[in-house]
């Protein structure tokens, strides 16, 4: 990326003028057109990026309703085809497809586009030889390396449905996800190094396989220091294979299969406050369009033209892994790092990712806002860690980036072309695998504010009764459909849970449209920018990875000492988030240091280290509604500073006295004491 080149979104505007006769004097006019004339806008994205289908579509969107919109009926596409169409040009320009490094590697390694195409083709042929058909599920328990990218593209190329979990997740969390979709193939790693420590994942893998009787093939990727063999995971009716064998050979004239536009691509997971994680199904075409459109906002160009190298630090369990891989759709080199961004255990080193960025020649660097806050607190000087002269843009998501975070980035990173580093702050979600608000290199930067609502995303702040708010905090809603919204939830009969998840608050009717309620608090500024204030529901959002409270309760309440529990995750604009767990213990027991550690270990082993609470408190009772539901959101609002009479209805509670402890606890927190 060259700071003097024309931004991609500017090129798109010029293209609209030349090819469509559409002229927009400012971004707000362009955005309003994009959410008003959906067929014209999304057809322009298809044509601008020169997508191809051997068959025409009958309509861009029909019906134009939400939920229920269907897109590009009749068109055929394949995610993997769109990636690999860039291989020849990028390879001729000497640009790698993937640059990667993990904690054991002294320096980054590269995979060429030619090698990527070869490995994807070989893996795809092995899937076919194993009897995998379009619609079959292929699951992965893999770290953030090129092997996961190869396997995903191969899966997509044959029309199988992909799903992945990070190897730091425990067996219960993995099974809660994969068991829902009954995979036929499981790829897995037997170990992983994290924070300088080697973690043996074989016991977890055995437990996961025991809970997945539908798995017929296991493909094992050995960790560098592990001695596991594929045969170690054999069982009656199950075949085991080495990953290296599945990527060996010459695929010949292999090509990805063309698929209907809305053919399922992957299953990702986003949790609510009750039940199993939502198994969200997205389609090939919708994801291709959304991620290519996102490249306009992120100003990411094909590497063959610009030498671009895109990095977004993520585990494979976060939707930002999918977004990073999505940069390949535009022919951009992606840079992967697998390991602890804070360095080895007991020896914090927040320069790790900056050194990787320098060694890999990263031009676009993304991470969660919590990473930048940690660097700031640790006093890191990125430009003393590595040569960052190629860096042209920084992205942030996962939680609000504080004003201090903006200033730290401007103060401690290069100034391309003599200008402040461009910071693309993004807010979106796993639910639609995209962004609602994001950056725009054409617009001025305002500290603490995201620059704009995304093209094609009819985002607004609404009051509880459905009125639009300007410069006031309200519920983040989207009032028009988007192609990357879920096709459906796996196993959701009648779309009941899908509708409850997004349309329960604003279902439409009486002349009002249905609106997607995303579960964030947002303020739309008079400039057209946006500020996100954290979750408006009770979902846990740790380092950008959402986890349902129900999953944590299952982990905690398995301990015989625990009778009941409640968790709240408080996100503060400009401050580090704080998560608290409240537990009711059996009569006569006290929450001592040993039990506290057991609770944390249970959460760490069952879910992940990210979801261990900051503090744990013993309480006499958990407040519940008359219908028996835990009062998570009222307690959360109370602890965020709301007045008790505004958020609590004692006549709607089954145990009104239980809330008194929380009211007093909130008062003490407000005064700076929780002793």
C-alpha positions in Angstrom: 0.0 0.0 0.0 1.4 3.4 -1.0 0.1 6.4 0.8 0.1 8.4 -2.4 -2.1 5.9 -4.4 -5.8 6.5 -4.8 -7.8 4.9 -2.1 -9.9 1.9 -3.2 -13.1 3.5 -2.1 -12.3 6.5 -4.3 -11.6 4.2 -7.3 -15.0 2.6 -6.7 -16.7 6.0 -6.6 -15.0 7.0 -9.9 -16.1 3.6 -11.4 -19.7 4.3 -10.4 -19.5 7.6 -12.3 -18.0 6.2 -15.4 -19.9 2.9 -15.6 -23.2 3.7 -13.9 -23.5 7.5 -14.4 -23.8 7.9 -10.6 -22.2 10.9 -9.0 -21.9 11.4 -5.2 -20.5 14.6 -3.7 -19.8 13.1 -0.3 -19.7 9.8 1.4 -23.1 10.2 3.2 -24.8 10.4 -0.2 -23.0 7.3 -1.4 -23.9 5.4 1.7 -27.6 6.4 1.5 -27.8 5.3 -2.1 -26.2 1.9 -1.1 -28.8 1.2 1.5 -31.7 2.5 -0.5 -31.2 0.8 -3.9 -29.9 -2.6 -2.7 -30.1 -4.3 -6.2 -28.1 -1.5 -7.8 -25.5 -1.4 -5.0 -24.8 -5.1 -4.7 -24.8 -5.6 -8.4 -22.2 -2.8 -8.6 -20.0 -4.7 -6.1 -20.3 -7.8 -8.2 -19.3 -5.9 -11.4 -16.6 -3.7 -9.8 -14.7 -6.8 -8.5 -15.4 -8.6 -11.8 -17.0 -11.7 -10.3 -18.1 -14.3 -12.7 -20.9 -16.8 -13.1 -21.5 -19.1 -16.0 -25.3 -18.6 -15.5 -27.2 -15.3 -15.0 -29.1 -14.4 -11.9 -32.8 -13.7 -12.0 -32.8 -11.0 -9.3 -30.2 -9.5 -7.1 -32.5 -9.8 -4.0 -36.0 -11.2 -3.8 -37.8 -10.8 -1.6 -36.4 -7.6 -0.2 -37.3 -8.5 3.3 -35.6 -9.3 6.6 -35.5 -12.0 7.6 -36.0 -14.0 4.5 -34.1 -12.2 1.7 -32.6 -14.4 -1.0 -29.7 -13.2 -3.1 -28.5 -13.6 -6.7 -30.8 -16.6 -7.5 -29.4 -18.5 -10.4 -25.8 -17.3 -10.1 -23.0 -19.8 -9.5 -19.8 -19.1 -7.6 -17.2 -20.7 -5.3 -15.2 -18.9 -2.6 -12.0 -20.9 -3.5 -12.3 -20.1 -7.2 -12.4 -16.4 -6.3 -9.2 -16.8 -4.3 -7.3 -18.9 -6.8 -8.1 -16.7 -9.8 -5.4 -14.3 -8.5 -2.7 -17.0 -8.4 -1.1 -16.4 -11.8 -0.9 -12.6 -11.6 0.3 -12.5 -8.0 2.9 -15.3 -8.6 4.2 -13.4 -11.7 4.6 -10.3 -9.5 6.6 -12.3 -7.0 4.1 -11.9 -4.2 3.5 -14.8 -1.8 0.0 -15.9 -0.9 0.8 -16.6 2.8 3.5 -15.4 5.2 3.5 -17.1 8.6 5.3 -17.6 11.8 4.7 -19.3 15.2 6.5 -19.3 18.5 9.0 -22.0 17.5 10.1 -20.3 14.3 13.0 -17.9 14.2 11.7 -16.1 11.2 8.6 -16.0 8.9 8.2 -18.4 6.1 6.3 -17.9 2.8 3.9 -20.0 0.7 3.6 -19.0 -3.0 0.3 -18.7 -4.8 1.4 -21.7 -7.0 2.1 -23.8 -3.9 -1.2 -22.7 -2.3 -3.1 -23.8 -5.4 -1.3 -27.1 -5.6 -1.9 -28.0 -1.9 -5.6 -26.9 -2.0 -6.1 -29.1 -5.1 -4.4 -32.1 -3.6 -6.4 -31.8 -0.4 -9.7 -31.3 -2.3 -9.0 -34.5 -4.3 -8.4 -36.4 -1.0 -11.7 -35.1 0.3 -13.5 -36.4 -2.8 -11.7 -39.7 -2.6 -12.9 -40.0 1.0 -16.5 -39.7 -0.2 -17.1 -36.1 1.0 -20.1 -34.7 -0.9 -21.4 -31.1 -1.1 -23.0 -30.2 2.1 -21.0 -32.7 4.3 -19.3 -31.0 7.2 -15.5 -30.8 7.6 -14.4 -29.6 11.1 -10.9 -28.5 12.2 -9.2 -28.2 15.6 -6.2 -26.2 14.3 -4.0 -23.2 15.1 -3.6 -20.1 12.9 -1.2 -21.5 10.3 -1.2 -22.1 6.5 -2.5 -25.6 7.0 -5.9 -24.3 8.2 -6.1 -22.0 5.2 -5.3 -24.8 2.8 -7.9 -27.2 4.4 -10.6 -24.5 4.4 -10.1 -23.6 0.7 -10.1 -27.3 -0.2 -13.3 -27.8 1.7 -14.9 -24.8 0.1 -13.8 -26.0 -3.3 -15.8 -29.2 -3.2 -18.9 -27.7 -1.6 -18.3 -29.2 1.9 -19.2 -27.0 4.9 -16.3 -25.9 7.0 -16.1 -25.2 10.8 -13.1 -24.6 13.0 -12.2 -24.2 16.7 -9.0 -23.0 18.2 -6.8 -25.6 20.0 -6.9 -23.6 23.2 -10.6 -24.5 23.6 -11.5 -27.3 25.9 -13.5 -30.4 25.0 -16.9 -29.2 26.2 -16.7 -26.0 24.2 -15.6 -27.9 21.1 -18.2 -30.6 21.4 -20.9 -28.0 22.1 -20.1 -26.6 18.6 -19.1 -29.6 16.4 -21.6 -32.1 17.8 -24.5 -29.9 16.5 -23.3 -30.2 12.9 -22.2 -33.9 12.8 -19.0 -33.7 10.9 -17.7 -36.4 8.6 -14.1 -35.3 8.6 -12.0 -33.9 11.5 -8.6 -32.2 11.1 -6.7 -31.7 14.2 -3.4 -30.8 15.7 -2.0 -32.9 18.6 -0.2 -30.1 20.4 0.5 -26.4 20.3 3.0 -24.0 21.8 1.6 -21.0 23.5 3.4 -18.4 25.7 6.6 -20.5 25.5 4.9 -23.6 26.8 4.1 -26.8 24.9 0.5 -28.0 25.4 -0.4 -31.6 24.6 -3.9 -31.6 23.1 -4.1 -35.4 22.6 -6.3 -36.0 25.6 -8.7 -33.3 24.4 -8.6 -34.7 20.9 -9.5 -38.2 22.2 -12.4 -36.8 24.2 -13.7 -34.8 21.2 -13.5 -37.8 18.9 -15.4 -39.9 21.5 -18.2 -37.4 21.3 -18.3 -37.2 17.5 -19.4 -40.7 16.3 -20.1 -39.3 12.8 -16.4 -38.6 12.1 -15.2 -41.2 9.5 -11.8 -39.6 8.7 -9.3 -38.0 11.0 -6.5 -35.9 9.4 -3.7 -35.3 11.9 -1.3 -32.4 11.8 1.5 -33.3 14.2 2.9 -30.6 16.4 6.7 -30.0 15.9 7.7 -31.7 19.1 4.9 -34.3 19.5 5.2 -37.9 18.6 1.5 -38.7 17.9 0.7 -40.7 14.8 -2.6 -40.9 12.9 -3.1 -44.5 14.0 -3.3 -43.2 17.6 -6.8 -41.9 16.8 -8.1 -44.9 14.9 -11.3 -46.6 15.8 -13.8 -49.0 14.3 -15.2 -47.5 11.1 -12.8 -44.6 11.2 -9.8 -44.0 9.0 -6.8 -41.9 10.0 -4.4 -39.9 7.8 -1.4 -37.6 7.9 -2.0 -34.1 6.8 1.3 -34.2 4.8 -0.1 -37.1 2.7 -3.3 -35.2 1.9 -1.3 -32.3 0.5 1.3 -34.3 -1.5 1.3 -34.8 -5.2 0.1 -33.0 -8.3 -3.7 -32.2 -8.7 -3.4 -32.0 -12.4 -6.2 -29.9 -14.0 -8.3 -29.8 -10.9 -10.7 -26.9 -10.5 -13.1 -25.9 -7.7 -16.8 -26.8 -8.2 -19.2 -24.1 -9.2 -22.0 -23.9 -6.6 -25.3 -22.0 -6.1 -24.7 -18.5 -4.7 -26.2 -19.4 -1.4 -24.6 -22.8 -1.0 -23.4 -23.1 2.6 -19.7 -22.2 3.1 -19.1 -22.5 6.8 -20.6 -22.7 10.2 -19.4 -20.2 12.8 -20.6 -19.8 16.4 -22.0 -16.9 18.3 -23.5 -17.5 21.7 -26.5 -16.1 23.4 -27.3 -16.2 27.0 -29.1 -19.6 27.0 -28.6 -22.9 25.3 -25.9 -24.1 23.0 -23.8 -21.8 20.8 -25.7 -20.6 17.8 -24.4 -22.6 14.8 -24.6 -19.9 12.1 -24.5 -20.9 8.4 -23.2 -18.4 5.8 -23.2 -18.9 2.1 -20.4 -18.7 -0.5 -21.7 -15.7 -2.4 -22.7 -13.5 0.5 -19.4 -13.9 2.2 -17.4 -13.2 -1.1 -19.4 -10.0 -1.6 -19.2 -8.8 2.0 -15.5 -9.4 2.3 -14.7 -7.8 -1.1 -16.8 -4.8 -0.1 -14.9 -4.7 3.2 -11.7 -4.3 1.2 -13.0 -0.9 0.1 -13.4 0.3 3.6 -10.0 -1.2 4.7 -8.3 0.1 1.5 -6.7 -3.2 0.7 -5.6 -3.8 -2.9 -4.3 -6.8 -4.8 -0.7 -7.6 -3.9 0.3 -7.9 -7.6 -0.5 -4.2 -8.0 0.7 -2.8 -4.6 2.8 -5.4 -2.7 0.2 -5.3 0.0 0.7 -7.6 3.0 -2.3 -7.9 5.4 -2.1 -9.1 9.0 -4.8 -9.3 11.6 -3.8 -11.1 14.7 -6.4 -13.7 15.6 -6.9 -17.2 16.8 -8.9 -19.6 14.6 -11.8 -19.3 17.0 -12.5 -15.6 16.2 -14.4 -14.4 13.1 -11.3 -12.2 12.4 -9.5 -15.3 11.3 -12.2 -15.7 8.6 -11.8 -12.0 7.8 -8.0 -12.3 7.5 -8.3 -15.3 5.2 -10.9 -13.2 3.3 -8.2 -10.8 2.1 -7.1 -13.6 -0.3 -10.3 -13.1 -2.2 -8.9 -9.8 -3.5 -5.5 -11.3 -4.2 -3.8 -9.8 -1.2 -0.9 -11.6 0.7 -2.0 -12.5 4.2 0.4 -12.7 7.2 -0.4 -15.2 10.0 1.1 -15.3 13.5 0.3 -18.2 15.9 1.3 -17.6 19.5 0.9 -15.4 22.5 1.0 -11.7 21.5 2.3 -10.9 25.0 5.3 -13.2 24.8 6.3 -16.2 27.0 4.6 -16.9 30.3 6.3 -15.1 33.2 8.2 -12.8 30.9 5.7 -10.4 29.2 6.9 -9.1 25.8 4.4 -7.0 24.0 6.8 -6.3 21.2 6.3 -9.8 19.7 3.7 -8.9 17.1 5.5 -5.7 16.1 8.7 -7.7 15.4 6.7 -10.2 13.3 5.2 -7.3 11.4 8.6 -5.9 10.6 10.1 -9.2 9.6 7.1 -10.1 7.5 6.9 -6.7 5.8 3.4 -6.1 7.0 1.7 -3.0 5.4 -1.7 -3.4 7.1 -1.7 -4.4 10.8 -4.8 -5.3 12.7 -5.5 -6.5 16.3 -8.0 -6.3 19.0 -8.2 -3.1 21.0 -7.1 -4.9 24.1 -3.8 -5.6 22.4 -3.1 -1.9 21.9 -4.1 -1.2 25.5 -1.6 -3.8 26.7 1.2 -2.3 24.6 0.4 1.2 25.9 0.4 0.0 29.5 3.7 -1.9 29.0 5.4 1.2 27.5 6.2 -0.6 24.2 7.9 1.5 21.5 7.0 -0.4 18.3 9.5 1.4 16.1 12.3 0.4 18.4 11.2 -3.2 18.1 11.3 -3.5 14.3 11.6 -1.7 11.0 7.9 -0.7 10.4 8.6 1.6 7.5 6.3 -0.4 5.2 3.3 0.0 7.6 0.5 2.1 6.1 -2.6 1.3 8.1 -3.7 -0.1 11.5 -7.0 -1.8 12.3 -8.7 -2.3 15.6 -11.8 -4.2 16.7 -13.1 -6.6 19.4 -13.9 -3.8 21.9 -13.9 0.0 21.8 -10.5 1.6 21.2 -10.0 4.3 23.9 -9.0 7.9 23.1 -5.6 7.1 24.7 -5.3 4.1 22.3 -5.8 6.3 19.3 -3.2 8.8 20.5 -0.7 6.0 21.4 -0.9 4.7 17.9 -0.4 8.1 16.4 2.5 8.8 18.7 4.4 5.5 18.3 3.9 4.4 14.7 5.2 5.8 11.4 3.6 8.8 9.7 3.2 7.6 6.1 3.5 10.6 3.7 3.9 12.8 6.7 0.4 12.1 7.9 -0.9 10.4 11.1 -1.2 6.7 10.8 -4.6 5.8 9.4 -6.5 3.9 12.1 -9.4 1.8 10.7 -11.6 1.0 13.7 -14.2 -1.7 12.9 -17.3 -3.0 14.6 -19.3 -5.9 13.3 -19.9 -9.5 14.3 -19.6 -13.2 13.8 -23.3 -13.2 13.1 -23.0 -11.8 9.6 -19.2 -12.1 9.2 -18.7 -8.5 8.4 -18.6 -4.9 9.7 -21.5 -2.5 10.4 -19.2 0.5 11.0 -15.6 0.8 9.8 -13.0 3.1 8.3 -12.8 5.2 5.1 -9.5 6.7 4.0 -11.3 9.6 2.4 -12.8 10.9 5.7 -11.0 12.7 8.5 -10.0 10.8 11.6 -11.6 11.8 14.9 -10.1 10.3 18.1 -12.5 7.8 19.7 -14.8 7.7 16.7 -15.3 5.1 13.9 -15.4 7.0 10.6 -18.6 5.8 9.0 -21.4 3.3 8.6 -20.4 0.7 6.0 -21.8 0.7 2.5 -24.8 -1.5 2.2 -25.3 -1.6 6.0 -28.4 0.4 7.0 -27.2 0.9 10.5 -28.9 3.2 13.0 -29.2 3.8 16.8 -32.7 3.1 18.0 -34.5 3.8 21.2 -36.2 0.9 22.9 -39.5 1.8 21.3 -38.0 1.9 17.8 -37.3 5.6 17.2 -34.1 6.6 15.4 -31.6 8.6 17.6 -28.9 11.0 16.5 -26.0 11.8 18.8 -27.6 9.7 21.5 -26.8 6.2 22.6 -29.2 3.5 21.4 -29.5 0.0 20.3 -27.4 -0.8 17.1 -29.9 -2.0 14.5 -29.7 -2.7 10.8 -32.9 -2.1 8.9 -32.2 -3.6 5.4 -30.9 -7.1 4.6 -27.3 -7.9 3.6 -26.1 -10.9 1.6 -23.8 -12.2 4.4 -26.6 -12.4 7.0 -27.1 -16.0 8.1 -28.8 -18.4 5.7 -30.0 -20.2 8.8 -28.9 -21.7 12.1 -28.0 -25.4 11.9 -30.8 -27.5 13.2 -33.1 -24.5 13.9 -36.5 -25.8 13.0 -38.7 -23.1 11.6 -36.0 -20.5 12.1 -37.3 -19.9 15.6 -34.0 -19.3 17.3 -32.7 -17.2 14.4 -35.7 -14.8 14.6 -35.5 -14.7 18.4 -31.8 -13.8 18.3 -32.1 -10.8 16.1 -35.7 -9.7 15.6 -37.3 -10.2 19.0 -37.0 -6.6 20.0 -38.0 -5.0 16.7 -40.2 -7.6 14.9 -41.9 -5.1 12.6 -45.6 -4.6 12.0 -47.9 -1.6 12.3 -46.1 0.1 9.5 -42.7 -0.4 11.0 -40.0 -2.5 9.4 -38.4 -5.4 11.2 -34.9 -4.5 12.3 -31.8 -6.7 13.1 -30.9 -5.9 16.7 -27.2 -6.6 17.0 -26.8 -6.3 20.8 -24.4 -3.3 20.9 -24.9 0.2 22.2 -24.0 2.7 19.5 -24.1 6.5 19.0 -24.2 7.9 15.5 -22.5 11.3 15.5 -23.6 14.4 13.6 -20.5 13.9 11.4 -21.8 10.4 10.3 -19.3 8.6 12.5 -20.1 6.1 15.2 -19.0 5.3 18.8 -19.6 1.8 20.2 -20.2 1.5 23.9 -20.1 -2.3 24.4 -22.7 -5.0 24.5 -26.3 -4.1 25.2 -27.0 -7.7 26.1 -25.5 -10.1 28.6 -23.2 -12.0 26.2 -19.6 -12.3 27.3 -17.2 -10.5 24.9 -13.6 -11.3 25.8 -10.9 -10.1 23.5 -13.4 -10.0 20.7 -14.6 -13.6 21.1 -18.2 -13.9 22.3 -19.2 -16.7 24.6 -22.6 -17.4 25.8 -23.1 -17.2 29.6 -24.8 -20.6 29.5 -21.5 -22.2 28.4 -19.8 -20.7 31.4 -22.6 -21.8 33.8 -22.3 -25.4 32.6 -18.6 -25.3 33.4 -19.0 -23.7 36.8 -22.1 -25.5 38.1 -20.6 -29.0 37.4 -18.5 -28.4 40.5 -20.4 -30.0 43.5 -19.7 -27.0 45.7 -21.6 -24.6 43.4 -25.4 -24.4 43.5 -26.0 -21.4 41.3 -24.0 -18.7 39.5 -24.2 -15.5 37.5 -21.6 -13.8 35.3 -21.4 -10.2 33.9 -18.9 -8.8 31.5 -18.6 -5.0 31.8 -17.2 -3.1 28.8 -16.2 0.5 29.5 -15.5 3.0 26.8 -11.8 3.8 27.1 -11.1 1.4 29.9 -10.3 -2.3 30.2 -13.3 -4.6 30.4 -14.0 -6.4 33.7 -15.8 -9.7 34.2 -17.1 -10.9 37.5 -18.5 -14.3 38.5 -21.0 -14.5 41.4 -21.5 -18.0 42.9 -23.9 -19.5 45.4 -22.2 -22.3 47.4 -23.6 -25.2 49.3 -24.5 -24.5 52.9 -21.5 -24.1 55.2 -18.9 -23.6 52.4 -16.8 -20.5 51.9 -15.1 -19.2 48.8 -11.5 -19.6 49.7 -8.4 -19.4 47.5 -8.4 -23.1 46.7 -12.0 -23.1 45.4 -11.4 -19.9 43.5 -8.6 -21.6 41.7 -10.7 -24.7 41.0 -13.4 -22.5 39.5 -10.9 -20.7 37.3 -9.3 -23.9 36.2 -12.7 -25.4 35.3 -13.5 -22.4 33.1 -10.0 -22.5 31.5 -10.2 -26.2 30.8 -13.8 -26.3 29.6 -13.9 -23.0 27.6 -10.6 -21.1 27.3 -8.2 -19.0 29.3 -9.8 -15.9 27.7 -13.0 -16.5 29.6 -11.6 -16.8 33.1 -13.2 -14.0 35.2 -11.3 -11.1 36.7 -12.9 -11.6 40.1 -15.2 -14.2 41.8 -17.6 -13.4 44.6 -19.7 -15.5 46.9 -23.4 -14.4 47.2 -26.4 -15.8 49.1 -28.7 -16.0 46.0 -28.8 -15.1 42.3 -31.6 -12.7 41.3 -34.2 -14.4 39.1 -37.3 -13.4 37.3 -40.7 -15.0 38.0 -40.1 -17.3 35.1 -36.8 -18.4 36.7 -34.4 -16.6 34.3 -31.2 -15.2 35.8 -31.3 -11.4 35.8 -28.0 -10.9 33.9 -28.8 -7.7 32.0 -30.3 -5.8 34.9 -27.3 -6.7 37.1 -25.0 -5.7 34.3 -26.7 -2.3 33.9 -26.7 -1.9 37.7 -22.9 -2.4 37.8 -22.4 0.0 34.9 -24.0 2.7 37.1 -27.7 2.7 36.3 -30.1 3.6 39.1 -31.8 0.5 40.7 -35.3 1.8 40.1 -34.5 2.2 36.3 -33.4 -1.4 35.8 -35.1 -3.5 38.5 -38.7 -4.5 38.8 -39.0 -6.2 42.1 -42.6 -7.3 41.4 -41.3 -9.3 38.5 -38.7 -11.1 40.5 -39.0 -14.5 42.1 -36.6 -13.5 44.9 -36.6 -9.8 45.2 -34.4 -9.7 48.3 -31.5 -11.3 46.4 -30.9 -8.1 44.5 -30.1 -6.1 47.6 -26.6 -7.5 47.8 -26.0 -6.4 44.2 -27.3 -2.9 44.7 -24.9 -2.5 47.6 -22.1 -4.0 45.7 -22.7 -1.6 42.8 -22.7 1.3 45.2 -19.4 0.2 46.7 -17.9 -0.2 43.2 -19.1 3.3 42.3 -17.3 4.6 45.4 -14.2 2.7 44.5 -14.5 0.0 47.1 -15.6 -3.6 46.8 -14.0 -4.9 50.0 
